[in-house]
Amino acid sequence: MDLDAAWTAFDSVAARDRGVRIVDQFAADPDRLSRLTVEAAGLTIDLSKQSWTREGMEAALGLAHGAEIEAARARLFGGEAVNFTEGRAVLHAALRARPGADYRALGEPVSREVKAVRKAMADYARAVRSGDEAGATGKPFRTVVHVGIGGSDLGPRLVWDALAPRTPDIEVRFVANIDRAEMDQTLTGLDPETTLVIVVSKTFTTQETLANAELARRWLAAALPVDGLDRHFIGVTAAPQLAERFACGRTFAFRDWVGGRYSLWSAVGLSCAIGLGPELFQRMLDGAADMDAHFRDAPLERNAPVLMAAAEIWNVNGLGRSARTVAPYAHRLRRLAAFLQQLEMESNGKRIRDDGSPVPRQTCPVVFGEPGTNGQHAFFQQLHQGPETVPADFVVVARDEEDRPQPALWANALAQAEALMMGKSLKAARDELIAAGHAPAEADRLAPHKTFPGNRPSTAILMERLTPETLGALIALYEHKVFVEGVIWRINSFDQWGVELGKAMARTILGEIESGQSRPHDPSTTALIDRLSE
Ligand SMILES: O=P(O)(O)OC[C@H]1O[C@](O)(CO)[C@@H](O)[C@@H]1O
């Protein structure tokens, strides 16, 4: 069945199944739980609380077949130009491949270079950690200030928060925002003599990062001898010739086949390799490589990224759901939603297909979230009783870093998922009110407010512990899910032209503000420029 025919079949099953109750599906289909629970690279992924019937799930998987996911996947891992608007390969998997891999980008072998950069990173990280690589005055580095934004920030931040020791030998701090407040706050209490600044920018043209790099360099230069200043200033980029202008003491490079939001596995992860140690960083790569192997080898109906993409498409295109929430029940995963916002929305927030025609349907949902249980006390009200259904991903970690079980977290995550699915009927709400001593009229008045429609879907992702391996696997799981969705929607998940227009206009407006000569804008923008420039 081709993709168009698969969409037709999908639409008709979705129209038929729109009203089904999730909970009824367990009885209707006794294999549902086992069929929709997948073990992959140390993660357990349970998609049985999704809104689909068995036929719905098969129709969604039919899209993966119709889109020839296996062939697309082979093109991805084969280093073909799957980033078809920029003519680039997309090979983040090559960055975490096990020894012996032979990846090629547009036919050019890359694995040897990957290995060499990985070794250079590990050697440098070890030298910084041991003090062999020290600052201008001979003191060992105690802090890394990682300067970067978007994909050059969010992944390393997530990883550091997730895996940092409680009292690190070398602390990693991050600066992304062009607002001076972040740099000021980050540098507060730091000693330039023991601070290593790592400027991370794929393009080395990003306004925020260059401005912050300049600030950090000035801060270092004000306190350190000129001779040796460059030891404190390291570049990570795919444009080493531009980094040279900043006189970085050392530059670690990566290639244009590494997308910004897929780059944490490359030298972009250098700060984490230093702060966590290269061995731990390598373990994260290994976990991601295990998920790559699962994605490459598992049959589609047992393939976690494929099933998660199918569930998303069922929700978005089958049932018209335009948002999804991510609730990691682990404080250390508190940056997961921020990371996924970029990964998913910058990758798939698009509407034009490979042939230039518009996608005739919705694509990426709005992705948002907070760590559980915090989110429960904020926006979960709307998830339970708002008029719209918002599917949820619950990420649950069984044991913490001290090997302590976390039953209160499990209970909350499982209760939320069950409550979203089961809801509470008007009658049950009324009976409870009567049992609590309310008069019948009062129970009638209050019961509608205490009713939960239920039938709201979720996916559970469980891991025994949050380790470098499971973190790597979790991130890679979402990366591949995004890829599968992009192939089904026939969009390019690997460009981001949508961020360019605003960037160019900001440059224009800044020039106008600085020169005091503003060109005509719409009346609102003109008035706001004038108001701010008063
Ligand atoms: O690494 P760079 O080139 O500084 O870009 C930072 C981020 O900016 C973006 O291009 C979006 O503006 C992201 O895709 C990227 O991760």
PDBQT file of the ligand as one rigid body, heavy atoms in Angstrom, charges set to zero:
ROOT
HETATM    1  O1  LIG A 601      25.143  26.433  17.081  1.00  0.00    +0.000 OA
HETATM    2  P1  LIG A 601      24.716  27.697  16.472  1.00  0.00    +0.000 P 
HETATM    3  O2  LIG A 601      25.136  27.832  15.039  1.00  0.00    +0.000 OA
HETATM    4  O3  LIG A 601      25.195  28.868  17.290  1.00  0.00    +0.000 OA
HETATM    5  O4  LIG A 601      23.151  27.736  16.448  1.00  0.00    +0.000 OA
HETATM    6  C1  LIG A 601      22.410  27.662  17.625  1.00  0.00    +0.000 C 
HETATM    7  C2  LIG A 601      20.992  27.277  17.364  1.00  0.00    +0.000 C 
HETATM    8  O5  LIG A 601      20.380  28.229  16.526  1.00  0.00    +0.000 OA
HETATM    9  C3  LIG A 601      19.487  27.590  15.632  1.00  0.00    +0.000 C 
HETATM   10  O6  LIG A 601      20.007  27.643  14.358  1.00  0.00    +0.000 OA
HETATM   11  C4  LIG A 601      18.135  28.227  15.665  1.00  0.00    +0.000 C 
HETATM   12  O7  LIG A 601      18.211  29.596  15.652  1.00  0.00    +0.000 OA
HETATM   13  C5  LIG A 601      19.415  26.156  16.132  1.00  0.00    +0.000 C 
HETATM   14  O8  LIG A 601      19.043  25.273  15.193  1.00  0.00    +0.000 OA
HETATM   15  C6  LIG A 601      20.785  25.966  16.660  1.00  0.00    +0.000 C 
HETATM   16  O9  LIG A 601      20.856  24.859  17.479  1.00  0.00    +0.000 OA
ENDROOT
TORSDOF 0
